[in-house]
Amino acid sequence: MRRLALTLCLLAGPILGGGALAVGLPSEMLRDPVQEQRARDIGHELRCMVCQNQSIEESEADLARDLRRIVRERVAAGESNAQVVAYVHDRYGDFVLLRPPFTLATAALWGAPFIALGGGLAAIFLLLRRRRALPAAAPAPLTPAEQARLAALEDDSAR
């Protein structure tokens, strides 16, 4: 029973957030806790370009590990948070930022969901409006064969 519990704990660790602190080796951490916290805060602003939905602090990819090392080296060298982010941003572009800036180049990306929503609502509005404007089509008259069959059915039901 103990082995089962231990196995479940070991398996559940990475699933339930064990990867949330990817910087786990003491050799990767800064000795000064204030600097380490600054480095972690900066790392939470930078995207892992391998995982793409994780910050470099959460990712265990090799590139994220390298970026964490660069961030920690620059923090230890005395650079400000903005300088460290600017250094990484200059090398990797807007994609490395988890919150990219709103610029003319990214305006289409920021506006695309609203444009798509507006287009969809406009299409629904036009479709509903067109349906209301169309007159109801009158049914086609019965052919003589259909009229004869209908008369026969009515005679059978009347009996």
C-alpha positions as CSV (number, residue, x, y, z in Angstrom):
1,M,0.0,0.0,0.0
2,R,2.9,2.4,0.8
3,R,4.5,1.6,-2.6
4,L,1.2,2.4,-4.3
5,A,0.9,5.8,-2.5
6,L,4.5,6.6,-3.2
7,T,4.1,5.8,-6.9
8,L,1.0,7.9,-7.1
9,C,2.7,10.8,-5.5
10,L,5.7,10.6,-7.9
11,L,3.4,10.4,-10.9
12,A,1.1,13.1,-9.8
13,G,3.9,15.6,-9.0
14,P,4.6,16.7,-12.6
15,I,0.9,16.6,-13.5
16,L,-0.3,18.7,-10.5
17,G,2.3,21.4,-10.8
18,G,5.7,19.8,-10.3
19,G,6.9,21.6,-13.4
20,A,5.8,25.0,-12.1
21,L,9.2,25.5,-10.6
22,A,11.5,24.4,-13.4
23,V,14.5,26.1,-11.7
24,G,15.0,23.5,-9.1
25,L,18.8,23.0,-9.2
26,P,20.6,25.1,-6.6
27,S,23.3,25.7,-9.2
28,E,20.8,27.5,-11.4
29,M,19.5,29.7,-8.6
30,L,21.0,33.0,-7.5
31,R,22.4,33.1,-4.0
32,D,20.7,36.4,-3.1
33,P,16.9,35.7,-2.5
34,V,15.9,39.2,-3.7
35,Q,17.8,38.8,-7.0
36,E,16.4,35.3,-7.4
37,Q,12.8,36.6,-6.9
38,R,13.5,39.4,-9.5
39,A,14.8,36.8,-11.9
40,R,11.7,34.6,-11.4
41,D,9.4,37.7,-11.9
42,I,11.2,38.5,-15.2
43,G,11.1,34.8,-16.2
44,H,7.3,34.8,-15.8
45,E,7.1,37.6,-18.4
46,L,9.1,35.7,-21.0
47,R,7.6,33.0,-23.2
48,C,9.3,29.7,-23.8
49,M,9.5,29.6,-27.6
50,V,9.5,25.8,-27.6
51,C,6.5,25.3,-25.4
52,Q,4.8,28.6,-26.4
53,N,2.1,28.5,-23.7
54,Q,4.5,28.5,-20.7
55,S,6.9,31.1,-19.3
56,I,10.5,30.2,-19.2
57,E,10.2,29.7,-15.5
58,E,7.6,27.0,-16.0
59,S,9.2,25.3,-19.0
60,E,11.7,22.5,-18.8
61,A,12.9,22.9,-22.4
62,D,16.6,23.4,-23.0
63,L,16.0,26.8,-24.6
64,A,14.0,27.9,-21.5
65,R,16.8,26.8,-19.3
66,D,19.3,28.8,-21.4
67,L,17.1,31.9,-21.2
68,R,16.7,31.5,-17.4
69,R,20.5,31.3,-17.1
70,I,20.8,34.5,-19.2
71,V,18.2,36.3,-17.1
72,R,20.0,35.3,-13.9
73,E,23.4,36.4,-15.2
74,R,22.0,39.8,-16.1
75,V,20.2,40.2,-12.8
76,A,23.4,39.3,-11.0
77,A,25.3,41.9,-13.1
78,G,23.0,44.6,-11.7
79,E,20.7,45.3,-14.7
80,S,17.2,46.4,-14.1
81,N,14.2,44.3,-14.9
82,A,13.5,46.5,-18.0
83,Q,17.1,46.1,-19.2
84,V,17.0,42.3,-18.9
85,V,13.6,42.1,-20.7
86,A,14.9,44.5,-23.4
87,Y,18.0,42.4,-23.9
88,V,16.0,39.2,-24.5
89,H,13.4,41.1,-26.6
90,D,16.0,42.5,-28.9
91,R,17.3,39.0,-29.7
92,Y,14.0,37.2,-30.0
93,G,11.4,39.8,-30.9
94,D,7.8,40.4,-29.7
95,F,7.1,36.6,-29.7
96,V,9.2,36.1,-26.6
97,L,7.0,38.4,-24.5
98,L,4.0,36.8,-22.9
99,R,2.3,40.3,-23.2
100,P,3.4,41.7,-26.5
101,P,3.0,45.5,-27.0
102,F,0.2,46.9,-29.0
103,T,1.9,48.3,-32.2
104,L,0.8,48.9,-35.8
105,A,2.4,45.5,-36.7
106,T,0.4,43.6,-34.0
107,A,-2.8,45.6,-34.4
108,A,-4.3,43.0,-36.8
109,L,-3.5,40.2,-34.3
110,W,-5.1,42.1,-31.5
111,G,-8.1,43.1,-33.6
112,A,-8.7,39.8,-35.4
113,P,-11.0,38.3,-32.8
114,F,-13.1,41.4,-32.7
115,I,-13.2,41.6,-36.5
116,A,-14.2,37.9,-36.7
117,L,-16.9,38.4,-34.1
118,G,-18.3,41.5,-35.8
119,G,-18.3,39.7,-39.2
120,G,-20.1,36.7,-37.8
121,L,-22.8,38.9,-36.1
122,A,-23.2,40.9,-39.3
123,A,-23.7,37.7,-41.3
124,I,-26.3,36.4,-38.9
125,F,-28.1,39.8,-38.9
126,L,-28.2,39.9,-42.8
127,L,-29.4,36.2,-43.0
128,L,-32.2,36.9,-40.5
129,R,-33.2,40.1,-42.3
130,R,-33.2,38.4,-45.7
131,R,-35.4,35.6,-44.4
132,R,-38.0,38.1,-43.1
133,A,-38.0,40.0,-46.3
134,L,-38.7,37.0,-48.5
135,P,-42.4,36.3,-49.1
136,A,-43.6,32.8,-48.3
137,A,-43.7,30.8,-51.5
138,A,-47.1,29.4,-52.4
139,P,-47.1,25.6,-52.8
140,A,-47.2,24.3,-56.3
141,P,-50.7,23.2,-57.5
142,L,-51.5,19.5,-57.6
143,T,-51.2,17.7,-60.8
144,P,-54.3,15.9,-62.1
145,A,-52.8,12.5,-61.0
146,E,-52.2,13.9,-57.5
147,Q,-55.8,15.3,-57.4
148,A,-57.2,12.0,-58.4
149,R,-55.2,10.2,-55.7
150,L,-56.2,12.7,-53.1
151,A,-59.9,12.3,-54.0
152,A,-59.5,8.5,-53.7
153,L,-57.9,8.9,-50.3
154,E,-60.7,11.2,-49.1
155,D,-63.4,8.7,-50.3
156,D,-61.7,5.9,-48.4
157,S,-61.5,7.9,-45.2
158,A,-65.1,9.0,-45.5
159,R,-66.4,5.4,-45.6
